[in-house]
C-alpha cells in the first residue's frame, strides 16, 4: 500500500506534465474488508472471517468459449469485441455478499486493461514475481527494473488468483482458436511480491514505485526517456520447479539460510528443535535455486509450510499455490 501511495504521487507528476499516454487505474487499498479484520489483536487479512475464503483465490472463471464465437479476421476488432463481451459478462453478475462485491468491483476495474499489476507482500521474502509463462518477454523488463530476485512462471497455477483470472482467460482464448481469427495480446498480468510484511520503509517504497514507473515508460504508457534497463538478477524459473518445504515435526523453527541465497542440493535450510528434549530435525533442500520466501513465525506444527526455493526443473504438478 505504501508503494501504491508513492506511485500515486509519481503519476500525479506525469499528469501535471500531460505525459500520461494511457488510462491508468490505481487502487491504493484493494482489500478494505481484510484490513478491518483483527482477531485477538492479530491482523488477519488473507482470509475472509465470515466464509473462510482466501481473498485472492478462486476468482470467477471468465467464459472464453463464448468470447471465441465473436471472433472475426481483424485482430484489433477482435480484442475490442472480446473486452465488450467481458464487460457485459461482469455487468450481469449479481454479488450475494460483501466478499463477492469486492472481488467483482476489482474485476470490473481491470477487465479491459492491457496490463494488470497486483501488488502483494509475502511473509518474509525477497522481491519476486508470479507471471504467465507465455508473457515472460513482456514481463522481464519489469523484473529487471524491480530488481526481482526470482520470477516464477506458469500457465495455470490452479488457484485462479486475481492476476491469473486475467492472463489465463486470454491464454485459453488463444489456445485452439482458428488461425484465420487472430487474437492479439489482451492482458499482461503479474503479481508483484514486495518482499515481506515487515519490509516497510519510505526509501524502499519509493524505489519500488520508481521501478513501476520505469516499466510504464518502457511500455509507452508514460511519456519520458526510457530508463536504462538493469541486468536481470536471476533467470525466470517454472513455478512447478519451486520446492515447498514443510515441518516434519513440531518445534522451534531456526533458519539456517539467508533469504535470497543461492541454495544447492543438500544445503540445510531449517532446524526444528523440540523445546523439551532438544532433539533437532534439519530440513535440507533437494533443489538448486533461490531461497525466495519463508515463514515469519518461529514455532511450527508438524505439516506447516515453512519456505520455498525456486528451481529450474519442474518437480510438481497440479495445484501449485497454497490456499
N, C-alpha and C positions, 0 to 999 in steps of 0.2 A: 504493500500500500504506500510505503514511503517512496519507492521507486516511481509509482504512478503519480504521486504528488509532484515530484521533480519533473517528470515527463510532461505533466500539465503545464508547468511554468515554462519549460523549453518550447512547447508547442505554441504557447501564447506569444512568445517572442517571434516565432516564424509567422504567426498570424498577423502581428503588427507590421511586419515587413512585406506582407502579402506574398509569402513564399511557401504557401501550402498548395500543393498541386493535386489534392485528393480530399475526399471526405474522410475524416479521422474521428472515430468514436472512442472515447476514453471512459472507462468505467472504473472510478477510483476505489469503490467498495463493492465488490461483486457478490459478497455473501453477507448481507446485513443480518440475516436470520442466525447464521453461525456465530457472528460477533456478539449476539445477545445471549448466547448460551454459556452459562457458568454453572458448574456443578461442584459443590463443596470447595469453593474457592479456586477451582481449576477451570481454565478456558478450554472448551471442548471444540466447537467449530467444525470439525471434519464430518461429523455425523449429525443428522437431524435427531434431536432427542425425542421427538414425538413418534417418528416412524423407524428410527434406527438406520435410515438410508444414508449413504455417502452422498454429499452434495455434488461430487464430481464423478459419479458413476451412473451408468445406465440412462444416459440422455436418450430421448426418443429417436428411434431409427427413422431416417427420412426415406420417403418412397422413391427410390431411384428407378424402379421399374416403370412407374407411371411417368416419371420425367423423361425416360428414354423414348416413350411413344411420341413426344413432342418434337423430336429432332428432325431437322432438315439438312440441307447441304451447306449452309453457311455457318461457320464456327462461331462468329461473334453473335449472330442472331440466336444461335442455339443456347449460348450462355445466358443471353437476356431472357429467353423463354423459360429456361430452367429456373433461374432466380425468381421469376414471376410466379412460377408454379410452387416453389418452396415457400414464398411469402403467403400464397393462398393456403397452402397446407397448414402453416403455423397459425394463420388467422382463424382457421376453423377449429382449432383446439380450444377446449374449454377447461381450464385448470380446476381441479377439485380441492386444492389445498394451497396454503401459503407456499409450501415447498415446491409444488408444481408451477405455481405462478412465477416464482423467482426464476426457475430454470427456463420457462417459456419466454419470459421477458429478455433474458440473456440471449436466447436463440434468435428472437426477433430483431435484436440489435445487431446481430453478427452474421445472419444467414446469407447476405449478399456481399460479404466482404471479400476482397482479393487476398487479404492477409488477416489471420487471427493470431494474436499473441496472448497467451493465457499465463499470467504471472502467478507463480506459486513460491512457496519455500518449503523445504523438506524439514526433517527433524534436526540432524546435524549432517551437513553435506557441503560439497564444493559446488560451484556453479555448473549446472548441467542442463541438457535439453532432451525433450522427447519429440520426435517428429516422424512423419511418414517416409518410408524408405524411398519412394518414387520422387519425393520432393527435396531430397537432400541437396541437390545442386543449388536450389533456391534458398535453402536454409543455411548452408555453410557460411556465407558471409556474416550472418547473424551470430553464429557460433564464434567466428573469428573476432568480431567487434566486442562481444561479451566476454571473451576470454574463457569460454566454456572448457572445462577440463574433461568432460565426457559428453557424448551425444549418442543417445540410444534410439535406434531406428526400428520401426516395424510397420507393417500394413494394418494389422488388426491385433490389438493387444488383448481383446476380449473384455474390456471394461466399458467401452463406449463412453469415454470421458468427453469433456466439452470440446477439446481440440479435435479429437478423433471423430466425433459425430459429423464434423465438417469435412475433414480430409477423406474419411472413409466413404462418405456419400459420393464424392467426385471420383474416387478410385473405382467404386462399384459401378458407377455410371459408365465410365470409360471401358471397364473390363467386359469384353464381349459385345461392345457396341459395333454396329455396322461401319465398315470402312468409309463408306460414302456419306456418313453422317458424323462429321468431325466434332470433337468436344475439346475446347481449349481448357487451360488450367482454370479451375473455378475458385479454389481457396487453398492457400498455403497456411496450414495450421500448426502451431508449435506451442508446446508447454515449456516455459522457462522456469526452472527451479533456481530461485535466487538464494542459493546456499541454504543455511539452516535458520530456524526460527529465532535464534539469538544473534544472528549476524545483522544487526540493525545499527546503521550509522549514517549520518548525513553524507559523509565522504563516499561511502560505498554506493548509497542510493543515487547520488549524483553521477557517479561513474557508470552505473548500470543504465540510468536514463539516457546519458550521452551516447552509450553504445546502441541503444534502440533508435535514437535519433539518427545516428550514423547509418544504420541499416535502412531507415526510411529514406534517407538521402540517396543511398545506393539504389534503392528501388525506384526513385523518381517521385515519391510521394511528397517529399520536401525539396525545395529548390535551394541548392547550395553546392559548393565544390565537394565532390565525393572524397571523403577522408581516406587516407591510406589504410589499406586493409592489413591488420596484423597477421602473423603466422597462426596457423591452426595448432593449438596446444596438443591435442590428441585426435587421432583419426576417429571417425564415427564407427560405432560397432552395433551389431544387431542386439535389440533388446532381449532376444532369445538367448544371447550369449552371456548375459549377466547372471552371475551366480548369487542366489539368495541364501543367506545363512540363517540358521535357526538355533535357538538354545537347546542343547541336548539334555540339559538338566536345569534345575532352578538354582539361583545363587547370585552372588555379587558379580556384576559384569565389569571386567577390566579390559580396556582397549590396549592392544599390543601394536597397532599400526596407526600411522597418522593419516588423516583424511587427505586425499589427493595423491597418496603414494602409489607408485607403480608396484603392484604386487606380483610375485611369482608363485608358481605352484609350490605348495608346501609351506609357504610363509604363515607364521602364526598371526592371527587377526584378533582373537579374543581369548581371554581366560574367564571361566565361570567358577567362582570359588564358593564352596559350601561354608557358610559362616560358623557352623557348628563343628565340623570335622576338619576343615582346612583342605579337604580334597579338592583338587583343581582339575577341571576339564578344559583342554585347549582346543579351540576351533581353528583349523587351518584352511587355506584356500586351495581349491582344486583347479583354479583358473588364473591365467595371467591377464592382468588388466589394471584399471584404475579403481582404487577404493573410494567410491564416489559418495556413499551415504551410509549412515549408521544410526542406531537407536540412541535417543537422548537420555533415557532413563538408565540408572546404573544398578538396578536389581531386576532380574528377569525370571520368568517362569518357563518351565520346560515347554518348548514349542514356539516361544515368542520369536518373531523375526528380529534380527539384530544387525543386519547390514548387507551391503551389496558390493560386488566387484564386477566391473564391466569385463567383457571377454569378446574376442573376435570370432569365436567358433560357436554356433548355436548348440545349446545343451538342453533347452527346454522347448516345450510345445504347449498348445492350449492357451489358457488364460495366463497372461504374462505380468499383470499388475495386480496388486493386492486390493483388498476391499476398501 
